[in-house]
Amino acid sequence: MSPALLDVDDELWSAVGDPTRRRMLDLLLAAGAGTATSLSAQLPVTRQAVAKHLVVLDRAGLVRASTAGREKRYAVDEPRLERAVAQLSSVGSAWDARLRRIKDIAEAVAQRQQD
């Protein structure tokens, strides 16, 4: 297994693997910050569901929270997001290379069967 795949942060992959959490990151990046209440107004899920998603994003280090009155205000941790993007790109590149090798092998087998 390549070193890039050994260094995969499973918590990160789990966090960005959910479409609602990816949409939340988009919304937070666009607005600069937000609360569970403000995010739930823009998503088809409850405030409680948004709060749970924010906990996952926080655990993965993708957002950071600060207290704003009675609510927590969340913002994207941009340096962590940049590292996450780099890691995800690295893993994607490794899988692209594997898939190219599989394709080459399949084409070679098919060619031999035709000969």
Secondary structure by P-SEA (a helix, b strand, c coil): cccccccccaaaaaaaccaaaaaaaaaaaaaccccaaaaaaaccccaaaaaaaaaaaaaaccbbbbbcccbbbbbbaaaaaaaaaaaaaaaaaaaaaaaaaaaaaaaaaaaaaac
